[in-house]
Amino acid sequence: MGTLWHWLGFNLFVLAAVSLDLGVFHRAAHQIRLREAALWSSVWIALSVFFGLGVLHWYGAQPALEFFTGYLIEKSLSVDNLFVFLVIFRAFGVDARYQHRVLAWGILGALVMRGAMIAAGAALLARFSWVTYLFGAFLFYAALHMLRSREKEFHPEQNTLLLFAKKHLRVAGRYHGELFFFRDVGRWIATPLFLVLLVVEIADATFALDSIPAIFGITRNAFIVYSSNVFAILGLRALYFLLARVLDYFHYLNLGLSAVLLFIGAKMIAETWLHIPARVSLLIVGGLLGLGIAASLFSRSPRGQASTPARAGGASTAPAAVSISSAIHALLGPAEETRALAAAQLFHAGRDLAESVAREWRADAELAPLLGGEDPEITVGIAVSQELFARVRAANGSPLLARVPPEQDAAEFELHFAGGVSLDILTTTQPGGTGAIARYLAKFGEGIQQVEYRSTDVDRAAKILTAKFALRPVYPEARPGADGTRINFFLVNSPGGARVLIELYHR
């Protein structure tokens, strides 16, 4: 297996599949919905299974078991890598409509890089038998590194190659839709979306350093290694949009993946003396990954929050509080890009916390139209001190202050950035007073105080939430809010245990 015709035929299939994906099915930029992501994820998994069954039929059980084991390893490593993609998109505030385009072009680059790395790895293993021990030792290192780094924050905007590219390329100060480059006065200008693509490519090259040696621990057949890699990453985009909202709950997957890498590293080192059949390897790999996933689902707490008490009022847990505070103060930055990144981090932190609850609300056929359906209009409210309120407002062009009823003891203004990122900056007019913002600041300090959802009828939505979800609104009926809005609030518990204050408003 692995003749010239196998390689040509398989790569022609891959090029045709990617061309259809980009040129036909996803030609127009749009936000990938859950149903579409589930459909495409099922299609790619089905194609992978059919390919494996074809290998079984034409070449026998051994190559088929090797393919399925390699595919399972690569797919599982990809799930953990999706968390990094999520952080990248959050950090750069990438509009949901353009995330698929970034991942699609990123995969084209990944196919080239992985093909070259697999060819190099196969050549080294064929020529130097001791490379097997080197790969095994590297997998031990990768597993231990994965365990040590599981709680560390990832900052893609600080990547060295990205900073080099920003220094030596002409980069626009804002996104230009789905474009990576555009012409301006006869010159090509890179957009921030190209920098995001660059970071995704760098991240995938890093991931391949773990996954490719791991699959070589299962089989020496370069075609099996390549095809299992390709099928796993071809379905990566659909899997991202399918799992993006629950990725934070897979924090124990790292333990299962580390155990898999340790097993395969030991298998490579000991294979001269101990042969482990392919079916046994598949069972061990599947069992270790299953334990990691089961532990994650059983704990039901977001990644990085497994053992930390939650803050009330929509704030995050203690470890995340430091980054939230840093992001708030980054809104004072002199560069618009710095402020936009900080705003995106705050927006996504608040939105994701609230969406863990509000997603169930929008699944209700009667309530969904009142809350914007699958694409709600969301604003995250940030409570800050009076002094910081004034400084953030000045640093962002002194936006107009909202008209807030005097009895609510609050002042606020809005900040809007690319990608649908909207923040309300809030403060109290009477420090130490009895207003909601004053009480929040006194109890928690500066942080994410509330998450706002635009509604077409707040009172009707509140009645449905009371009747169907047994939730009690803060006020018996909607009351006046800022700039002539009508508002009401719900204090709810997220699946991770954090308290979230959700405001419904309509104009």
PyMOL commands that set and color helices and strands:
alter all, ss='L'
color gray80, all
select helices_A, chain A and resi 4-25+34-59+61-92+96-127+131-148+156-158+160-168+192-216+222-234+236-243+247-249+253-270+278-299+318-330+336-362+368-371+386-395+406-408+418-420+436-444+458-469+482-484
alter helices_A, ss='H'
color red, helices_A
select strands_A, chain A and resi 181-184+187-190+378-383+411-417+421-427+447-454+479-480+486-493+499-506
alter strands_A, ss='S'
color yellow, strands_A
deselect
rebuild
show_as cartoon
